[in-house]
Amino acid sequence: MKGILEDGINALADLLQSGAASCCPETEEHLTRLAREWEATGLHTGAALLTDLSAALAQRRHGGEAGDPLHIMALTGKAARYTRLCLQKYGLDAARQRLNHTAEIDEDEETEEQEETEHHETDS
């Protein structure tokens, strides 16, 4: 999950840096592919944002109104914010799992120590 989110934020950052005017067809294809991957992993909102952005870039190349550079940059910004939030949530979830794992290890060690103490007390 983290890999496809990072791929998305990198693609969006590139688009924000280069601007819609210099966008090539490969960028549209990349965003379309990412949208499919995101949809498959359950990132439905993000997939819709990337699909809309890819369509707006295609419209820009063909001279349509939806290809307005300001509209494209607004979509890009919205998709980038969504992606950053997903990355933050992923990081928080991963940290929670590590904490839970550490707590389980600590509990196991405490249980072993108690069992050893009880064993030594019964032997005495």
N, C-alpha and C positions, 0 to 999 in steps of 0.2 A: 504494500500500500504506500509506504513512504517513498519508494522509488518512482511510482507513477505520479505522485503528488509533486515530488521534486522536479520531475520531467516537465510537468505542467507549469510550475512556477518559473522554471527557466525559459520555457517557450513564451510565456506571457511577459517576462522581463525583457526578453529580446524584442518582442513586439513593441513594448512601451519605449524601449530605447531607440529602435529604428523608426518607429512611426508607421502608420498605415500606408503612407505614400510609397514607401520602398518595399512593401511586402511582396514576396514572391509566391507563386502557386504552391510551392513546397510547404510554406507555413500553413496554408489552408489545409493541406493534406495531413500535416502533422497534428493540427488541432482536431481534425475529424477523427483521426486514429486515436488520439488521446480521449476524445469524447466517447468513443466506443469502449475503450478500456475502462474508463471511469464508470460508465453505465453498467458494465459487467461486474464491477466491484461494489456497486451499490451507491456510488456518488452521483445520484440522479440529477440533483440541482447543478452540480458542476458540469456534468455531461451536457445538460441543456444550455448552460452558459457558453461552453466551448462550441457547441453546435451553432448557436446564434452568432457567435463571433466569427466562426469559419464562413458562415453564410454571408455575413456583412462584408467580410474581406473579398469574397467572390463577387458580390454586388459592386464593390469598389472597383474591381478590375474590369467589370462590364459596364461601369458608368451609372449604376442604379442609385436611387436616393438613399437606400439603406447603407450605402457605402460611404456616407458622410464621415470624414476623419474624426470629428468630435464624437459621433455616435460610436464609432469603432473604439476610440480611446476610453469612452465611458464603459463599454462592454468589457474591455480589457481590464480596466481598473476593478470593476465588480468581480470579474473572474479571479483576478489576482488576490483580492481581499478574501474571497471564499476559500481559495486554495491555502492562503496563509492561515486562516482559521482552522482548516482541516489539518494542516501540519501541526499547529499548536495542540489541537485535540489529540492527534496521534502521539505527540510527545508526552502529553499528560497521561494518556492511557498507558503508554509504555512505562512511565515512571511509577504509576500506581501498581502495575504488574510486578515491577522490580521490588517495590516496597512490600507487597503481599508475599512475594517469594522469600524475601529476607525475613519477614515476620514468621513465616512457616518454618524456616530453618532454625530461627531462634526458639520457637516453641518446641521443635523436635529436640534441640540440644537441652532445653530445660527439662523435658520429659525424661531424657536419658540420664541426666544428672540426678533427678529425683529417684529414678529407678535404682541407680547405683547407690545412692544414699540409703534407700530403704533396704537394699540387699545387704549393705555393710552393717546396718543396725540389727538386722535379723541374725547375722552371723556372729555378732558380739555377744 
